[in-house]
Amino acid sequence: MSQSAATKEQTRTYVARAERVVSHHVVEISGPTTNAFRSRIRNVSSTGMLIDHLGQISVGDVVSATLPGAGAIIGTVVRLKDARAGVRFIKAISLAAYRAA
């Protein structure tokens, strides 16, 4: 490992992943740069969700949806892989309220 790689490795800080709740809800996803489509939510955390997609969205797209127990959310697509998209919420939601729905 090079000196710079070793230094970079030493300065990494561990950030715990937010708790995730497995989900089977299907919601309508829409946004200013994408046509509306229905998608299954795979999992939800207080800071984001993993959804199914068939190429309707791109990294950087701003999307909105209405989640059971959490109401309307707005988020940004932060990753795409294997027909799934990671969406980071603009504002955190309550997992307790989502679970209760």
N, C-alpha and C positions, 0 to 999 in steps of 0.2 A: 504494500500500500504506500503511495507517495506521501510525502510530508503534508501537503495541502489536504489530501483525502483524509489522512489521519486526524488532522486538526478539525476538519469539518465534522468527522464522525464524533469527536470528543465534545463538540459544542451542540450536538443535537439534544433537544429536550424531549422527554417522553410526554406525550399528550394522550391521556386516556380517551378512548372512544366513548361517545355518548351511548347510554343504554338504548337498545333497539327493541321495538315491539314488532313481531311478525304480523303482517296484515294480509287480508284478502279482499279489501274494499276495492271497488272499481269507481273511479271518479272521472269527471271531465276535466281535462287539462287544456288551458288556452293561454294565449299571450299575444303581445303586439307583433311578434315576428313569426308566429306559427298559427296554423289553422287549429281549431278546436279538435280534440280527439279524446276518446275514452281510453283509460289506462288502469291496469291493476297496480295497486301499491304493494310492493313486496315487503317493505319494512319502513318503520317510521321511528325517528328519534326526536328529541326536542328541537334539534337544529336542522333536520332535513329528512328526506325520504328517498327510497329507491323505487323507481317505477319501471314498468315495461314500456318499450316504444318500438316502433317499426320505421325509424328514420324520419319521424315528423319533426324532431327538434335537433338543435346543435348546441355545443358547449357555448355558454355565454347568453343563451336565450333566457329571457325573463318569462316565467310562467306563473299562472295562478290556478288555484283549485279550491274547492270547498271540502274540508276534511270533517268526517263525523266527530263531534265533540270539540273540535278546534275551530270550526268556522272557516272563513275565507283566509287563505294564505297566499303569499307571494314569495317566489324563490327564484334562484338562478341555477341553471343547469351547469354543473361543475365537472361532470365526467360522463362519458358514454362508453359502454363495453358490453358486447354480447347481447344486444337488443335490450339493454337496461340503461337507465339514466339516473345519475345521482343529482338530486336537487337540494341546494342549501337554502333554507328559509331566511328571509330578510329579518324576521322577528321570531324568536323561539316560541314554541307552543308548549302547552301542558300535556305531558304524556298521561297523567292521571285522567284528565278529561277525555283524551282520545280513547284510552282503554275502557272507560265507562260507557262510551257510545255504543 
